[in-house]
Structures are given as C-alpha cells and as structure tokens.
C-alpha cells in the first residue's frame, strides 16, 4: 500500500481471477490481492521459514522429550503438566541428528544456537533454564 502507514503489516494472498476472453476464445486472467487472517498467514510463514538446522533441532527436541522427557518442578514460567528436557540433553540429541555438517565443536555450537533462537522466535519452542519444551 503506497499511501498507508509505514511499517504496518497486512496478511494477504494472490488469487487468480478471469477478467475476460481474448479473440481466440481463451480466458484472460489476472491476480487480485485477497486479505487473509493475519494469524493464519503468520503461522504458515513461520513454518515455511524454518531453516534446515531449526527443523533438525525441533525433531531432536521432540525425540528427546519422547524418550526421556519429564514434568519439571512447579514453576510460574513453565506450563503445568508439560514434559520438558534440559537444554543440555536437547543439544546432545541435536548433535547426534547432525545439526551441523561439521564435526568441529564451534560449528556445532553455532548451528545449535541459531536453531534454538529461530525456534524460540517462531514460538515452536519455549525455554526456562535449564528446561526446554514444545509450544
């Protein structure tokens, strides 16, 4: 929107519409912008934006919780009844699943940190030291 407020975000999608028929009888089509529910659009965008490392880390967290997740002590910061693992355990699972193409410790650390930050920002994972859980 050229004349709208700056920095506002609007969720939309393109939809193909028929606008007429040409001389040969073929359809003439164009696209129109159709507004969509912002929450629906942002969920699709966030899921689509997960990096390979973030996808590996998310799978590693799910596996770790499935195999050894526990309900942590009561806390105002962790939802009641949710299974968690420690960040250290999650990191171990992510390393074993190949979060980094390198065996260098620093490369693996950076890959895990990036994936962790991406997943928290996408609201796929939540953390409260030392615990991590699926959102």
C-alpha positions in Angstrom: 0.0 0.0 0.0 1.8 3.1 -1.2 -0.1 5.7 0.9 -0.7 3.7 4.0 1.1 3.9 7.4 4.7 2.9 7.3 5.9 -0.4 9.0 2.3 -1.8 9.2 2.0 -5.4 8.1 -1.0 -6.8 6.2 -1.6 -10.5 5.6 -2.8 -11.3 2.0 -2.6 -13.8 -0.8 -2.9 -13.7 -4.6 -6.0 -15.2 -6.2 -6.3 -15.8 -10.0 -9.4 -14.3 -11.5 -10.9 -14.3 -15.0 -11.2 -10.8 -16.5 -12.3 -11.6 -20.0 -11.8 -13.7 -23.1 -9.4 -12.9 -25.9 -10.1 -13.0 -29.7 -9.2 -16.7 -29.8 -11.7 -17.6 -27.0 -9.0 -18.1 -24.4 -9.5 -16.8 -20.9 -7.7 -13.7 -19.8 -6.7 -13.9 -16.2 -5.0 -11.6 -13.7 -4.4 -11.7 -9.9 -6.1 -9.8 -7.1 -5.0 -9.4 -3.6 -7.2 -11.1 -1.1 -6.8 -10.4 2.7 -6.4 -13.3 4.9 -6.5 -13.8 8.7 -3.1 -12.4 9.9 -2.6 -15.2 12.4 -3.1 -17.9 9.7 -0.7 -16.2 7.4 2.0 -15.7 10.1 1.8 -19.4 11.1 2.3 -20.5 7.6 5.2 -18.0 7.1 6.9 -19.1 10.3 6.6 -22.8 9.4 7.9 -22.1 5.9 10.8 -20.0 7.3 12.4 -22.7 9.5 15.9 -23.4 8.4 17.3 -26.9 8.0 19.1 -26.6 11.3 15.9 -25.5 13.1 14.0 -28.4 11.6 16.6 -30.8 12.8 16.7 -29.2 16.3 12.9 -29.4 16.5 12.9 -33.1 15.6 15.7 -33.6 18.1 13.7 -31.9 20.9 10.6 -34.0 20.0 12.6 -37.2 20.1 14.4 -36.2 23.4 11.0 -35.4 25.1 9.5 -38.6 23.8 12.4 -40.7 25.1 13.3 -39.0 28.3 11.0 -36.0 28.9 9.8 -35.4 32.5 7.4 -32.9 34.1 9.7 -30.4 35.8 9.1 -29.0 39.3 6.2 -26.5 39.6 7.1 -23.1 38.2 5.4 -19.8 37.2 7.4 -19.9 34.0 6.7 -23.4 32.7 3.2 -24.6 31.9 1.8 -27.2 34.4 2.0 -30.7 33.2 4.2 -30.1 30.1 7.1 -32.6 29.5 10.5 -31.0 29.3 14.1 -31.9 28.8 17.2 -29.9 29.8 18.8 -27.7 27.2 21.9 -29.9 27.5 20.0 -33.1 26.7 18.3 -31.3 23.7 21.7 -30.2 22.4 23.1 -33.7 22.7 20.2 -35.1 20.6 20.6 -32.3 18.0 24.3 -33.0 17.7 23.5 -36.7 17.2 21.0 -35.9 14.5 23.6 -33.9 12.6 22.5 -30.3 13.2 25.8 -29.2 11.7 27.6 -30.6 8.6 30.9 -30.1 10.5 32.3 -32.1 13.4 34.0 -29.0 14.7 32.7 -28.2 18.2 32.4 -24.5 17.4 30.4 -25.1 14.2 28.0 -27.4 16.0 27.6 -24.9 18.9 26.8 -22.1 16.5 24.3 -24.2 14.5 22.5 -25.2 17.6 22.4 -21.7 19.0 21.0 -20.4 15.7 18.4 -23.1 15.6 17.4 -22.5 19.2 17.0 -18.8 18.6 14.9 -19.4 15.4 12.6 -21.9 17.2 12.0 -19.6 20.1 11.3 -16.7 17.8 8.9 -18.8 15.8 7.2 -19.8 19.1 7.8 -23.5 18.3 9.9 -24.0 21.5 10.0 -22.3 24.9 12.7 -22.3 27.4 13.3 -21.5 31.1 16.7 -22.5 32.3 17.5 -25.3 32.3 14.4 -26.7 30.7 13.0 -26.7 27.1 9.6 -27.8 25.8 7.5 -27.8 22.7 4.9 -25.0 22.4 
